[in-house]
Amino acid sequence: MTNQQTALSIEATEREVTGKKVKVLRRSGVTPSNLYGEGLESRSLQVATKDLEKVIHSGGRTSIVNLSVGKDSYQTLIREIQQHPVTREILHADFHQIDMQKRIQTQVSLRIIGEAPASRLPDALLNQLIFQVVVECLPASIPQFIEVDISSLIDFDMSILINDLELPEDLTIVGDNTQAIVRVGKSRVAAMDLRDTELDAEAAEVEDGAEEGAEEEGDQEDSSDDDEE
């Protein structure tokens, strides 16, 4: 199941400051950005950092963003956000104009819903292996997120695959659809205990086999002694 995106919008103005001087913009609460797209000349812009953070928090990384520049308006996706590696401050944002009539590929987040009965099993551990998928669809059909219902997971080693997702007909997943999104496993401690038990059992079998072999050899020697007598 998917959740349709909400309309987002942001205003931008032309940017004349470039190069290292953009640090002045950031200190004043403004983020440098660029607008580009097919058949569109790249434009250097700037947006209020607070407005950009609000749009991103509302799902702007995967939702259509209506970008206004004066009297012009563009339907865009935020294709790239540069952040400071330590402070996570937004340094730059790229807006990509899209054609609403052409199918595009973009990443969409996965959201876990429901409760897995297997989670109540002793030592059970639910592992989410994939957090995003690449989808292809018309821009207006891009979902805000895709729900992953885990209520069918009732035992160990069960999993939800990408193939198991319920998707609209006009939306397809790009990539390997056999990948597991969520899998039920055992906790590391339980897995180690199980492995130790298996190793002990194997050792016991080897020891029993050795004892049986020794007994057979002993019986053969006794038999030989009897024959000699």
MARBAFI-86925 format. One record per atom (N, C-alpha, C, O, CB): x, y, z negated. Coordinates in steps of 0.05 Angstrom, whole numbers, padded with zeros to 5 digits, always signed. Each point is the difference from the previous one (the first is absolute). Glycine has a CB too. Layout:
BEGIN
XYZ...
This chain:
BEGIN
+00017-00024+00000-00017+00024+00000+00018+00025+00000+00021+00000-00012-00058-00025-00012+00027+00046+00038+00016+00024+00001-00016+00023-00012-00024-00001-00003+00048-00015+00044-00009+00037-00047-00013+00024-00011+00007+00023+00019+00024+00007+00004-00021-00023-00052-00024+00029+00060+00005+00021+00019+00013+00024-00013-00005+00007-00023-00034-00023+00049+00057+00029-00011+00015+00022-00009-00018+00025-00004-00021+00002+00013+00062-00021+00009-00032+00037-00038-00014+00026-00004+00014+00021+00016+00024-00001+00004-00040-00013-00050+00001+00034+00054+00012+00022+00016+00018+00017-00017-00007+00008-00022-00034-00008+00052+00065+00005-00020+00020+00016-00014+00008+00024+00018+00000-00003+00025+00016-00038-00051-00009+00063+00014+00008+00023+00016+00021+00016-00015+00002-00001-00025-00047+00003+00046+00062+00012-00006+00021+00017-00012+00006+00023+00020-00002-00003+00024+00021-00037-00050-00012+00063+00015+00007+00023+00016+00031+00003+00001+00014-00005-00020-00058+00027+00008+00053-00014+00035+00029+00005+00004+00004+00027+00015-00018+00010+00012+00027-00060-00011+00015+00060-00004+00007+00024+00014+00026-00005+00015+00015-00018-00006-00038+00047-00028+00029-00012+00054+00024-00002+00015+00024+00004-00018-00001+00017-00019-00023-00001+00061+00046-00030-00037+00024+00002-00016+00023+00011+00016+00006-00010+00022-00021-00029-00050+00026+00060+00018+00023+00013+00013+00027-00008-00014+00021+00001+00013-00051+00037+00001+00028-00046-00039+00024-00008-00015+00008-00028+00008-00017-00018-00001+00004+00048-00038+00038-00035+00046+00009-00026+00007+00027-00006-00013+00011+00017-00014-00035-00013+00058+00034-00028-00040+00026-00008-00011+00001+00000-00030-00020-00006-00013+00040+00025+00054+00003-00013-00053+00003-00001-00029-00016+00022-00014-00004-00002-00024+00050-00016+00032-00056+00038+00007-00015+00021-00013-00028-00009-00009-00013+00014-00016+00037+00018+00045-00032-00056-00021-00027-00010-00008+00000-00005-00030-00022-00003-00012+00015-00018+00057+00030+00020-00059+00001-00003-00029-00015+00022-00013-00013-00003-00021+00057-00021+00024-00043+00048+00009-00014+00023-00011-00030-00005+00001-00015+00007-00019+00052+00024+00033-00047-00043+00007-00028-00006+00003-00009-00020-00022-00021+00004-00013+00024+00003+00063+00013-00028-00054-00008-00020-00020-00001+00012-00028-00018-00006-00016+00039-00029+00044-00002+00053-00034-00001+00013-00027-00024+00018-00004-00008+00005-00022+00058-00007+00022-00062+00011+00022-00024+00017-00002-00026-00016+00003-00021+00012+00003+00048+00025+00016-00025-00064-00020-00023-00016+00001-00011-00006+00028-00024-00005+00004+00013+00023-00048+00029-00017+00064-00007-00005+00027+00016-00023+00011+00025-00001-00004-00038+00050+00011+00001-00067+00008+00014-00023+00012+00002+00004+00030-00020+00004+00014+00003-00034-00050+00042+00029+00047+00003+00001+00029-00011-00025+00013+00001-00021-00011+00040+00050+00005-00052-00025+00030-00012-00023+00014+00002+00004+00030+00007+00022+00010-00038-00030-00048+00024-00013+00053+00000+00002+00029-00026-00013+00011-00010-00019-00012+00061+00018+00013-00060+00011+00021-00023-00012+00014+00010-00009+00028+00013+00016+00014-00047+00013-00040+00028-00054+00033+00008-00010+00026-00022-00019+00010-00017-00008-00015+00066+00014+00004-00047-00013+00036-00019-00019+00011+00003-00001+00030+00015+00016+00012-00047-00007-00049+00018-00029+00050+00002-00003+00028-00011+00024+00015-00023+00009-00005+00018-00059-00001+00021+00062+00024-00008+00023+00015-00001+00026-00016-00011+00020+00009-00015-00051+00019+00037+00030-00052+00000+00023-00018+00029+00009-00006+00016-00017-00008-00061+00002-00012+00050+00040+00023+00026+00011-00007+00003+00001-00030-00017+00010-00014+00019+00016+00057+00020-00037-00053+00004-00001-00029-00001+00028-00012+00011+00019+00011+00017-00060-00006-00042+00043-00028-00003+00026-00014+00011-00002-00028-00005-00019-00015-00036+00029+00043+00057+00010-00035+00011+00002-00027-00020+00014-00018-00008+00023+00005+00056-00022+00012-00057-00015-00038-00021+00011-00017+00008-00001-00029+00022-00010-00007-00056-00005+00040+00017+00026-00050+00004-00002-00029-00027-00002-00013-00020+00012+00009+00063+00014-00007-00045-00041-00024-00025-00004-00015+00005+00004-00029+00023-00004-00010-00040-00029+00045-00003+00040-00050+00002+00003-00029+00005-00028-00012-00015-00019+00006-00016+00060-00006+00051-00043-00016+00008-00026-00011-00023-00012-00016-00005-00025+00001+00053+00040-00003-00062+00001-00014-00022-00011-00016-00022-00011+00017-00012-00021-00006+00022+00054-00029-00016-00020+00058-00020-00010+00018+00008-00026+00013-00015-00019+00003+00001+00066+00006+00040-00049-00002+00011-00024+00012-00001-00024-00020-00008-00022+00008+00037+00050+00022-00022-00022-00054+00000-00021-00021-00029-00010-00004-00004-00024-00004+00045+00044-00019-00060-00002+00023-00028-00008-00003-00010-00017+00022-00013-00020-00004+00005+00062-00020+00016-00035+00049-00008-00016+00023+00013-00028-00001-00014-00020+00006+00009+00062+00022+00030-00043-00035+00014-00026-00002-00013-00017-00021-00004-00024+00004+00047+00045+00011-00049-00010-00038-00012-00014-00022-00028-00011+00008-00009-00020-00011+00035+00049-00022-00039-00015+00051-00027-00008+00008+00000-00020+00023-00021-00007+00011+00005+00051-00025+00040-00054+00021+00002-00020+00021+00011+00010+00026-00004-00012+00021-00034-00010-00042+00051+00045+00020+00010+00013+00025+00021-00016+00015+00005+00006+00024-00015+00036-00046+00022-00062+00010+00020-00016+00015-00013-00017+00021+00013-00008+00019+00016+00008-00059-00055-00008+00036-00013-00017+00020-00026+00012+00011-00011-00012+00018+00031-00027-00042-00029+00061+00014-00025+00012+00009+00006+00023+00020+00022+00011+00001-00043-00023-00045+00001+00017+00060+00001+00023+00019+00000+00026-00016-00017+00004-00018-00006-00032+00054+00041+00046-00029+00002+00026-00013-00006+00022+00021+00014+00001+00020+00020-00019-00055-00054+00034+00030-00006+00022+00017+00019+00023-00007-00003+00012-00021-00046-00026+00026+00068+00020+00013+00020+00020-00004-00008+00025+00014-00003+00001+00024+00039-00036-00029-00039+00057-00010-00008+00026+00011+00025+00018+00001+00013+00004-00021-00061-00009+00004+00053+00017+00040+00022+00019+00003-00012+00025+00014-00003+00001+00024+00039-00038-00021-00044+00056-00019-00014+00023+00011-00026-00008+00011-00017-00012-00014+00060+00034+00024-00048-00016+00016-00025-00007+00013+00001-00028+00012-00020-00011+00009+00012+00059+00001+00031-00061-00011+00004-00027+00012-00006-00021-00021+00005+00004-00024+00029+00014+00056-00044-00040-00023-00006-00023-00018+00009-00026+00014-00004-00004+00023-00035+00029-00044+00052-00042+00005+00011-00025+00011-00009-00023-00018+00000+00002-00025+00039+00023+00045-00046-00048-00007-00005-00025-00015+00027-00014-00002+00012-00007+00021-00061+00003-00005+00059+00000-00040+00027-00011-00004+00001-00023-00020-00018-00005-00015+00035+00050+00027+00006-00058-00011+00008-00019-00021+00027+00009-00011+00017+00009+00016-00043-00048+00006+00030+00037-00048+00026+00007-00011+00018-00024+00004-00003-00020-00013-00018+00052-00022+00039-00029+00054+00017-00023+00008+00024-00004-00018+00009-00023-00004-00024+00031+00051+00026+00014-00058+00024-00003-00016+00000+00021-00022-00006+00023+00005+00031-00042+00034-00018+00011-00063+00003+00018-00022+00028-00004-00012+00006-00022-00010-00056+00022+00000+00067+00020+00011+00026-00002-00012-00001+00010-00029-00011+00021-00006+00033-00014+00051-00011-00023-00063+00000+00006-00029+00029-00001-00011+00017-00015+00010-00064-00003-00014+00051+00034-00016+00026+00000-00014+00003-00027-00014-00018-00010-00013+00017+00060+00006+00024-00063+00010+00004-00028-00010-00002-00002-00031-00006-00021-00010+00034+00013+00049-00024+00030-00053-00001+00000-00029-00025+00013-00011-00015-00013-00015+00065+00014+00015-00056+00023+00008-00023+00015-00011-00026-00007+00014-00021+00006-00010+00052+00030-00002-00029-00049+00036-00024-00007+00016-00014+00025+00010-00023-00001+00010+00018-00041-00036+00018+00065+00025-00011+00025+00011-00004-00003+00030+00018-00011+00014+00004+00039-00051-00044-00019+00048-00005-00001+00029+00018+00020+00014-00001+00024-00007-00047-00040+00000+00064+00007+00025+00019+00017+00014-00010+00008+00028+00006+00022+00010+00030-00043-00035-00051+00003+00038-00009+00006+00027-00023-00019+00008-00001-00023-00011+00048+00039+00023-00064-00007+00005-00022-00017+00010-00004+00003+00030+00002+00022+00010-00025-00018-00055+00018-00027+00058-00005+00000+00029-00029-00006+00005-00010-00021-00009+00058+00007+00019-00062+00031+00005-00027-00005+00008-00001-00008+00030+00012+00013+00017-00029+00020-00051+00004-00056+00039-00001-00010+00028-00028+00003+00010-00019-00012-00010+00056-00021+00001-00041+00049+00031-00026+00003+00012-00008-00026+00014+00016-00012+00013-00008+00062-00007-00033-00058-00010-00009-00026+00012-00024+00005+00018-00014+00020-00002+00030-00045-00038-00019+00007+00059-00023+00000+00019-00021-00018-00013+00004-00024-00003+00026+00031+00045-00053+00005-00048-00021-00015-00014-00012-00022+00018-00015-00017-00011+00005+00058-00015+00016-00041+00051-00011-00020+00019+00019-00023+00005-00007-00019+00015-00020+00055+00006+00051-00035-00032+00020-00020+00005+00005-00016-00026+00002+00011-00022+00019+00017+00059-00018-00054-00034+00006-00017-00023+00029+00005-00009+00018+00004+00017-00050-00039-00001+00036+00035-00042+00027+00005-00011+00006-00021-00020-00017-00015-00009+00013+00064+00017+00029-00051-00016+00009-00017-00021+00009+00016-00024+00014+00020+00003+00000-00055+00030-00023+00026-00057+00008+00015-00024-00001-00020-00024-00013-00021+00001-00004+00065+00018+00030-00037-00041+00000-00017-00023-00024+00007-00018-00007+00023-00003+00057-00026+00005-00061-00018-00014-00023+00002-00018+00006-00016-00025+00010-00022+00002-00042+00029+00036+00026+00004-00061+00005-00013-00026-00020-00022-00005-00023+00001+00009+00043+00041-00027-00012-00062+00003-00017-00022-00008-00008+00004-00029+00016+00007-00017+00005-00039+00049-00047+00028-00038-00010+00004-00028-00012-00026-00010-00019-00011+00013+00010+00060-00004+00019-00060-00031-00010-00025-00011-00026+00006-00015-00002+00019-00016+00050-00037+00011-00068+00001+00010-00025+00002-00014-00008-00028-00010+00010-00021+00009-00025+00061+00019-00004-00041-00047-00009-00025-00011+00019-00012-00021+00020+00012-00006-00043-00020+00049+00016-00015-00053+00016-00014-00020+00005-00028+00010-00019-00014+00008+00000+00042-00045+00044-00037+00035+00007-00027+00008-00004-00019-00023+00014+00003-00021+00019+00015+00055-00050-00039-00032-00003-00019-00022+00026-00013-00007+00005-00008-00023-00051-00001+00038+00064+00006+00004+00026-00012-00005+00017+00016-00020+00018-00011-00013-00019-00009+00058-00005+00045-00048+00016+00017-00019-00005-00009-00029+00016+00008-00017-00019+00030+00050-00018-00053-00038-00005-00009-00027+00013-00027-00006-00001-00010-00023-00042+00035+00024+00056-00037+00019+00014-00025-00005+00026+00005-00016+00012+00021+00003-00031-00040+00041+00027+00000-00061+00025+00003-00015+00024+00004+00018+00004-00015+00020-00023-00013-00056+00035+00049+00030+00025+00006+00015-00005+00009+00029+00019+00001+00015+00003-00035-00044-00047+00041+00036-00005+00009+00027+00011+00028+00004-00001+00017-00018-00040-00046+00020+00050+00034+00022+00011+00027+00007-00009+00007+00028+00006-00014+00019+00034+00007-00050-00055+00029+00034-00008+00010+00026+00021+00019+00012+00007+00020-00013-00056-00025-00001+00059-00002+00037+00020+00016+00013-00011+00014+00025-00010-00014+00018+00046-00017-00036-00035+00058+00019-00008+00014+00024+00026+00004+00016+00019+00012-00009-00058+00011-00013+00039-00034+00046+00023-00001+00017+00001+00022+00021+00021+00008+00009-00019-00057-00016-00026+00058+00015-00002+00021+00020-00018+00022-00011-00021-00005-00011+00027-00028+00049+00002+00058-00034-00015+00023-00011-00011+00018+00022-00018+00016-00005+00047-00018-00035-00019-00001+00065-00010+00015+00022+00001-00017+00025+00015-00019+00002+00001+00061-00022-00034-00036+00039+00000-00013+00026-00001+00021+00022-00010+00022-00005-00013-00064-00014+00032+00035+00043-00002+00018+00023-00026-00008+00015-00003-00023+00008+00054+00029-00005-00068+00014+00002-00025-00005+00014+00000+00015+00026+00015+00020+00004-00039-00027-00047+00008-00002+00062-00004+00014+00025-00030+00005+00004-00016-00018-00002+00058-00003+00022-00049+00046-00014-00028+00008+00003-00001+00028+00011+00020+00014+00003-00034-00045-00040-00011+00041+00042-00004+00028+00006+00005+00016-00025-00006-00009-00022-00027-00002+00059+00043+00035-00034+00006+00017-00024-00024+00003-00019+00004-00001-00025+00029+00025+00052-00057-00022-00016-00023+00004-00018-00007-00025-00016-00015+00001-00020-00002+00032+00053+00029-00056-00025-00006-00025-00014+00021-00008-00020-00002-00021-00012-00022+00007+00052+00044+00031-00044+00022-00007-00019-00012+00000-00028-00011+00020-00009+00046+00001+00039-00033-00044-00044-00011-00001-00027+00019+00012-00020+00024+00001+00004-00049-00043+00008+00013+00052-00034+00017+00011-00021+00016-00022-00014+00023+00004-00007-00056+00033+00000+00021-00061+00005+00013-00024-00010-00015-00024+00008-00023+00002+00009+00042+00023-00048-00007-00049+00037-00013-00025+00006-00002-00016-00026+00020-00004-00014-00003+00004+00062-00041-00010-00055-00004-00015-00024+00009-00029+00003-00005-00012+00021-00033+00043-00034+00050-00042-00007+00008-00028-00001-00014-00014-00023+00008+00004-00023+00037+00007+00045-00065-00027-00017-00015-00013-00021+00014-00026-00008+00004-00018+00016-00047+00038+00002+00051-00021-00044+00015-00023-00010-00017-00020-00015+00010-00018-00013+00030+00047+00011-00067-00026+00002-00017-00017-00016+00000-00029+00009-00011-00017-00014-00017+00057+00006+00039-00046+00032+00000-00027+00010+00025-00016-00010+00002-00024+00005-00027+00039+00035+00043-00002-00054+00024-00013-00010-00006-00014-00026-00003+00013-00021+00032+00021+00043-00031-00061-00021-00009-00015-00024+00021-00019-00011-00003-00011-00021-00043+00014+00039+00069-00006-00003+00020-00019-00009+00028+00009+00009+00003+00018+00016-00037-00056-00015+00054+00024-00012+00027+00006+00007+00005-00005+00030-00013-00016+00013+00027+00004-00059+00005+00028+00057+00009-00003+00028-00021+00009+00020+00004-00004+00024+00025-00033-00039-00051+00048+00006-00020+00011+00019+00008+00029+00007+00014+00013-00016-00051-00043-00004+00029+00039+00043+00008+00027+00009-00021+00012+00018-00017-00013+00011+00065+00000-00015-00047+00040+00006-00016+00015+00019+00019+00009+00023+00020+00013-00005-00053+00002-00032+00026-00023+00061+00016+00008+00023-00012+00024+00014-00023+00007-00004+00037-00055+00010+00002+00061+00011-00010+00022+00016-00024-00009+00017-00019+00015+00004+00065+00006-00003-00045-00046+00008-00022-00011+00016-00026-00001-00015-00021+00000+00012+00054-00027+00013-00031+00027-00052-00024-00002-00016-00015+00026-00004-00022+00001-00011+00044-00039-00012-00010+00060+00031-00012+00027-00004-00025+00003+00017-00001-00009+00023+00046+00028-00034-00065-00005+00000-00024+00007+00015+00004+00027+00012+00002+00020-00014-00032-00048-00016+00032+00030+00056+00006+00024+00014-00022+00007+00021-00013-00018+00011+00062+00010-00018-00054+00034+00012-00018+00008+00021+00010-00010+00027+00024-00005+00003-00038+00045-00030-00004-00043+00047+00008-00011+00026+00020+00018+00014+00017-00009+00015-00061-00013-00012+00042+00049-00008+00017+00018+00015+00027+00005-00014+00015+00017+00008-00056+00005+00009+00047-00038-00037+00026+00003-00015+00015-00027+00001-00012-00020-00007-00008+00056-00023+00045-00035+00038+00016-00024+00000+00026+00004-00015+00010+00022-00003-00030-00034+00048+00030-00010-00056+00025+00001-00015+00023-00006+00020-00002-00018+00016-00021+00003-00059+00044+00031+00041+00024-00004+00017+00021-00016-00016+00007+00008-00022-00017+00036+00047+00019-00065-00013+00021-00016-00013-00009-00029-00006-00019-00009+00012+00036+00051-00032-00003-00055+00002-00005-00028-00007-00024-00002-00018+00001+00008-00024+00047-00018+00029-00071+00000+00005-00024-00002-00016+00000-00024-00019-00019-00003-00016-00005+00025+00053+00045-00038-00037+00000-00023-00018+00015+00006-00026+00004-00017-00017-00006-00013+00057+00012+00055-00043+00014+00007-00024-00019+00000-00024-00023+00008+00002+00055+00020+00025-00022-00036-00050-00015+00000-00025+00001+00028-00012+00021+00012-00003-00012-00062-00005-00033+00059-00001-00002+00026-00013+00003-00004-00031+00015+00014-00013-00044+00004+00050+00014-00038-00047+00001-00006-00028+00002-00030-00003-00013-00015+00015-00015+00056-00027+00045-00050-00007+00003-00029-00004+00000-00006-00030+00010+00016-00016+00016-00021+00059-00038-00018-00050-00001-00009-00028+00024-00018-00005+00003-00021+00013-00053+00025-00015+00067+00004-00017+00023-00016-00006+00002-00004-00030-00019+00006-00015+00043+00010+00055-00002-00027-00049+00005-00004-00029+00020+00021-00009+00017+00009+00015-00027-00059-00012+00008+00057-00029+00019+00018-00011+00028-00012+00002+00003-00025+00002-00038+00044-00033+00056-00003+00031+00027-00010+00003+00007-00019-00022+00013-00021+00005+00000+00064+00017-00021-00037-00047+00006-00018-00022-00013-00027+00004+00012-00021-00005-00008+00061-00026-00030-00039+00039-00015-00025+00004+00013-00016+00023+00002-00024-00002-00044+00046-00015+00050-00008+00038+00012-00014+00023+00027-00013-00009+00006-00022+00009-00028+00055+00023+00037-00019-00048+00026-00011-00010-00006-00024-00018+00015-00021+00002+00007+00066+00001-00042-00044-00020-00007-00022-00017-00008-00024+00016+00008-00023-00005-00022+00054-00031-00002-00026+00058-00009-00021+00017+00024-00013+00015+00001-00024+00002-00045+00047+00004+00063-00007+00003+00023-00010+00013+00017-00017-00019+00010-00021+00008-00010+00061+00023+00003-00030-00056+00015-00015-00020-00013-00027-00005+00014-00021-00002+00002+00063-00019-00043-00042+00020-00014-00025-00004+00004-00020+00023+00004-00024-00004-00038+00049-00023+00034-00014+00051+00004-00017+00024+00028-00011+00000+00005-00024+00006-00038+00051+00019+00053-00010-00033+00028-00010-00001+00003-00021-00021+00014-00020+00004+00002+00065+00012-00029-00041-00039+00001-00020-00022-00012-00027+00010+00011-00021-00006-00013+00058-00029-00020-00034+00049-00013-00025+00010+00018-00014+00020+00002-00025+00000-00048+00046-00007+00059-00006+00025+00018-00012+00019+00023-00013-00014+00009-00022+00008-00022+00056+00026+00024-00021-00054+00023-00011-00015-00009-00026-00014+00015-00019-00002+00004+00065-00005-00043-00045-00004-00010-00024-00014-00003-00024+00019+00006-00022-00007-00030+00051-00026+00015-00023+00058-00003-00021+00020+00027-00011+00007+00003-00025+00003-00045+00047+00015+00061-00004-00014+00027-00010+00006+00011-00017-00022+00013-00021+00005-00005+00062+00023-00012-00032-00053+00010-00015-00023-00013-00027-00002+00013-00020-00006-00004+00063-00019-00036-00044+00029-00014-00025-00001+00010-00019+00022+00003-00024-00004-00044+00048-00015+00046-00012+00042+00010-00016+00022+00027-00012-00006+00006-00023+00007-00031+00051+00025+00042-00011-00045+00027-00010-00008-00002-00022-00020+00015-00020+00002+00004+00065+00007-00037-00043-00029-00003-00020-00020-00010-00026+00012+00009-00022-00007-00018+00058-00027-00010-00034+00053-00011-00023+00013+00022-00014+00016+00002-00025+00001-00047+00046+00001+00062-00005+00011+00022-00012+00015+00020-00014-00018+00010-00022+00007-00015+00058+00027+00010-00024-00057+00019-00013-00019-00012-00026-00010+00015-00020-00003+00003+00065-00010-00044-00045+00007-00013-00024-00010+00001-00022+00021+00005-00024-00006-00035+00051-00023+00026-00019+00055+00001-00021+00021+00028-00011+00003+00003-00024+00004-00040+00047+00020+00057-00006-00027+00028-00010+00002+00005-00019-00024+00014-00021+00003+00001+00063+00020-00025-00035-00046+00004-00017-00024-00013-00027+00004+00011-00020-00008-00009+00061-00021-00026-00041+00040-00014-00025+00005+00015-00017+00020+00002-00025-00003-00046+00047-00007+00055-00009+00031+00016-00015+00019+00024-00013-00012+00007-00022+00006-00023+00053+00030+00030-00016-00054+00024-00011-00013-00007-00023-00018+00014-00021-00001+00007+00066+00003-00044-00042-00017-00008-00023-00017-00006-00024+00017+00006-00023-00008-00025+00055-00025+00006-00027+00056-00006-00023+00018+00025-00013+00010+00001-00025+00002-00043+00048+00011+00062-00007-00007+00025-00011+00010+00014-00017-00022+00010-00022+00006-00005+00061+00024-00006-00030-00055+00012-00015-00022-00014-00027-00004+00013-00020-00005-00001+00064-00017-00039-00044+00025-00015-00025-00003+00008-00019+00022+00003-00024-00005-00041+00049-00016+00042-00015+00045+00008-00018+00022+00027-00013-00005+00004-00023+00006-00031+00050+00025+00045-00011-00042+00027-00010-00005+00000-00022-00021+00015-00019+00001+00004+00064+00011-00037-00042-00032-00002-00020-00021-00011-00026+00012-00003-00019-00015-00003+00055-00020
